[in-house]
Amino acid sequence: MAKTIDADSKMKPAKRSEATKVSASKADKPNVFARLAQYFRDVRSEMKRVVWPDRPEVVNSSLVVVVTLLFFIAFTFVIDSIVVQLLDALARLGG
């Protein structure tokens, strides 16, 4: 004969209430000063792994940024001047 298992007879894992979860997580977490100290230790550890660029790389990157900036300033000035000329021409036609 086959056994039938009733849905009510199955064992379900006990669930903790939300209040119990919150108090348990607060008890597990270190205080703010310990977490802050750990954060700065981690930052120091990561900063030791950083590969810093040498002077020629910094100069080259800076020149690229300045040249690009000058290009876009000139481009914006030219486009703005053209648009102003067109709008003035349209205003003279209509008025």
Backbone as CSV, one residue per row, in Angstrom:
resi,resn,N_x,N_y,N_z,CA_x,CA_y,CA_z,C_x,C_y,C_z
1,MET,0.809,-1.170,0.000,0.000,0.000,0.000,0.863,1.249,0.000
2,ALA,0.501,2.242,-0.771,1.269,3.482,-0.846,0.857,4.410,0.270
3,LYS,1.845,5.078,0.809,1.558,6.049,1.861,1.141,7.367,1.228
4,THR,0.194,7.987,1.817,-0.188,9.328,1.372,0.256,10.305,2.443
5,ILE,0.876,11.361,1.989,1.363,12.366,2.935,0.437,13.559,2.843
6,ASP,-0.047,13.900,3.976,-0.954,15.027,4.075,-0.137,16.322,4.020
7,ALA,-0.657,17.358,3.367,0.059,18.626,3.227,0.330,19.267,4.582
8,ASP,-0.553,19.057,5.543,-0.368,19.656,6.865,0.700,18.941,7.679
9,SER,0.981,17.694,7.324,1.930,16.939,8.124,3.377,17.172,7.703
10,LYS,3.613,17.890,6.589,4.980,18.157,6.166,5.624,19.145,7.122
11,MET,6.886,18.916,7.376,7.611,19.807,8.270,8.101,21.005,7.460
12,LYS,7.819,22.184,7.924,8.282,23.399,7.289,9.347,24.012,8.184
13,PRO,10.377,24.602,7.571,11.389,25.237,8.417,10.796,26.434,9.144
14,ALA,11.212,26.596,10.364,10.703,27.694,11.171,11.267,29.002,10.636
15,LYS,10.406,29.982,10.507,10.836,31.292,10.043,11.003,32.211,11.235
16,ARG,12.115,32.959,11.200,12.307,33.920,12.272,11.508,35.170,11.957
17,SER,11.071,35.815,12.974,10.313,37.038,12.761,11.263,38.140,12.299
18,GLU,10.701,39.201,11.726,11.505,40.313,11.230,12.269,40.974,12.373
19,ALA,11.669,41.093,13.532,12.335,41.720,14.675,13.552,40.907,15.094
20,THR,13.433,39.591,15.054,14.546,38.739,15.426,15.672,38.869,14.401
21,LYS,15.334,38.969,13.102,16.340,39.120,12.068,17.100,40.430,12.241
22,VAL,16.371,41.509,12.530,17.010,42.812,12.668,17.934,42.834,13.865
23,SER,17.472,42.314,15.004,18.310,42.341,16.198,19.511,41.411,16.037
24,ALA,19.345,40.312,15.324,20.465,39.403,15.109,21.497,40.041,14.180
25,SER,21.041,40.756,13.157,21.993,41.374,12.238,22.718,42.531,12.903
26,LYS,22.046,43.260,13.793,22.712,44.346,14.508,23.762,43.804,15.467
27,ALA,23.475,42.667,16.069,24.424,42.083,17.007,25.655,41.573,16.271
28,ASP,25.502,41.118,15.022,26.616,40.594,14.245,27.491,41.706,13.671
29,LYS,26.930,42.895,13.472,27.644,43.981,12.810,28.512,44.725,13.825
30,PRO,29.785,44.988,13.474,30.636,45.757,14.391,30.186,47.216,14.443
31,ASN,30.676,47.941,15.448,30.238,49.323,15.592,30.802,50.188,14.469
32,VAL,30.364,51.436,14.435,30.704,52.327,13.329,32.200,52.610,13.272
33,PHE,32.865,52.724,14.397,34.292,53.020,14.402,35.114,51.834,13.894
34,ALA,34.697,50.632,14.233,35.391,49.444,13.733,35.213,49.311,12.226
35,ARG,34.013,49.611,11.739,33.774,49.547,10.289,34.558,50.629,9.568
36,LEU,34.643,51.826,10.144,35.406,52.914,9.545,36.901,52.574,9.490
37,ALA,37.405,51.997,10.564,38.811,51.585,10.589,39.068,50.516,9.532
38,GLN,38.158,49.570,9.389,38.298,48.523,8.373,38.261,49.125,6.975
39,TYR,37.397,50.117,6.778,37.302,50.785,5.478,38.642,51.422,5.114
40,PHE,39.256,52.144,6.057,40.534,52.799,5.754,41.663,51.784,5.562
41,ARG,41.614,50.665,6.264,42.603,49.614,6.020,42.457,49.064,4.601
42,ASP,41.211,48.874,4.173,40.963,48.380,2.820,41.416,49.385,1.764
43,VAL,41.149,50.676,2.022,41.574,51.715,1.083,43.091,51.720,0.972
44,ARG,43.776,51.642,2.090,45.240,51.647,2.079,45.772,50.431,1.302
45,SER,45.150,49.289,1.518,45.566,48.074,0.815,45.373,48.223,-0.694
46,GLU,44.245,48.787,-1.104,43.981,48.962,-2.535,44.920,49.995,-3.139
47,MET,45.246,51.056,-2.394,46.129,52.094,-2.918,47.549,51.565,-3.152
48,LYS,47.946,50.544,-2.412,49.260,49.942,-2.627,49.308,49.174,-3.950
49,ARG,48.144,48.738,-4.444,48.081,47.968,-5.687,47.966,48.844,-6.929
50,VAL,47.734,50.138,-6.743,47.539,51.042,-7.871,48.851,51.205,-8.634
51,VAL,48.763,51.157,-9.956,49.916,51.426,-10.796,49.785,52.875,-11.262
52,TRP,50.617,53.743,-10.704,50.535,55.166,-11.010,51.239,55.460,-12.326
53,PRO,50.703,56.394,-13.130,51.360,56.730,-14.396,52.630,57.541,-14.146
54,ASP,53.582,57.415,-15.063,54.798,58.215,-14.932,54.577,59.586,-15.584
55,ARG,55.555,60.459,-15.456,55.409,61.850,-15.905,55.065,61.966,-17.394
56,PRO,55.741,61.261,-18.298,55.388,61.396,-19.731,53.942,60.992,-20.034
57,GLU,53.432,59.975,-19.347,52.036,59.578,-19.565,51.074,60.671,-19.109
58,VAL,51.372,61.295,-17.978,50.508,62.363,-17.463,50.538,63.560,-18.400
59,VAL,51.720,63.936,-18.877,51.850,65.072,-19.789,51.102,64.784,-21.087
60,ASN,51.272,63.575,-21.637,50.596,63.205,-22.880,49.080,63.235,-22.710
61,SER,48.582,62.667,-21.642,47.130,62.651,-21.395,46.594,64.069,-21.213
62,SER,47.349,64.901,-20.513,46.924,66.287,-20.305,46.864,67.042,-21.625
63,LEU,47.859,66.827,-22.503,47.847,67.486,-23.811,46.648,67.033,-24.649
64,VAL,46.336,65.775,-24.599,45.169,65.270,-25.337,43.898,65.947,-24.833
65,VAL,43.767,66.095,-23.533,42.578,66.738,-22.965,42.507,68.198,-23.389
66,VAL,43.618,68.922,-23.312,43.625,70.347,-23.676,43.321,70.536,-25.156
67,VAL,43.912,69.728,-26.018,43.658,69.839,-27.463,42.199,69.524,-27.770
68,THR,41.671,68.498,-27.158,40.262,68.143,-27.371,39.346,69.265,-26.896
69,LEU,39.665,69.846,-25.759,38.872,70.949,-25.226,38.905,72.144,-26.179
70,LEU,40.078,72.489,-26.683,40.194,73.607,-27.621,39.412,73.339,-28.909
71,PHE,39.461,72.090,-29.390,38.698,71.736,-30.584,37.204,71.958,-30.366
72,PHE,36.678,71.489,-29.252,35.241,71.616,-29.015,34.828,73.053,-28.719
73,ILE,35.727,73.852,-28.143,35.427,75.275,-27.964,35.292,75.938,-29.331
74,ALA,36.248,75.669,-30.229,36.203,76.245,-31.572,34.977,75.753,-32.339
75,PHE,34.692,74.470,-32.237,33.532,73.889,-32.930,32.235,74.543,-32.448
76,THR,32.091,74.691,-31.138,30.885,75.313,-30.579,30.778,76.775,-31.021
77,PHE,31.905,77.493,-31.045,31.891,78.889,-31.484,31.446,79.004,-32.939
78,VAL,31.977,78.137,-33.805,31.618,78.186,-35.229,30.135,77.870,-35.414
79,ILE,29.651,76.824,-34.789,28.234,76.448,-34.921,27.342,77.556,-34.377
80,ASP,27.706,78.128,-33.241,26.918,79.201,-32.645,26.879,80.414,-33.574
81,SER,28.009,80.764,-34.160,28.059,81.914,-35.076,27.174,81.671,-36.300
82,ILE,27.214,80.466,-36.840,26.380,80.140,-38.003,24.901,80.237,-37.647
83,VAL,24.515,79.694,-36.516,23.110,79.723,-36.106,22.657,81.164,-35.872
84,VAL,23.490,81.985,-35.251,23.123,83.386,-35.029,22.940,84.102,-36.359
85,GLN,23.833,83.869,-37.324,23.714,84.487,-38.656,22.409,84.063,-39.338
86,LEU,22.080,82.767,-39.243,20.828,82.285,-39.866,19.610,82.888,-39.203
87,LEU,19.609,82.985,-37.898,18.458,83.556,-37.204,18.317,85.052,-37.496
88,ASP,19.427,85.762,-37.598,19.357,87.177,-37.970,18.793,87.335,-39.384
89,ALA,19.228,86.471,-40.306,18.720,86.535,-41.680,17.223,86.242,-41.709
90,LEU,16.770,85.262,-40.924,15.341,84.953,-40.866,14.558,86.103,-40.242
91,ALA,15.124,86.762,-39.251,14.437,87.885,-38.612,14.301,89.055,-39.572
92,ARG,15.317,89.293,-40.403,15.252,90.380,-41.375,14.219,90.088,-42.469
93,LEU,14.077,88.792,-42.830,13.077,88.419,-43.851,11.663,88.627,-43.346
94,GLY,11.434,88.309,-42.105,10.079,88.377,-41.562,9.687,89.784,-41.115
95,GLY,10.647,90.644,-40.919,10.296,91.912,-40.322,10.498,93.035,-41.198
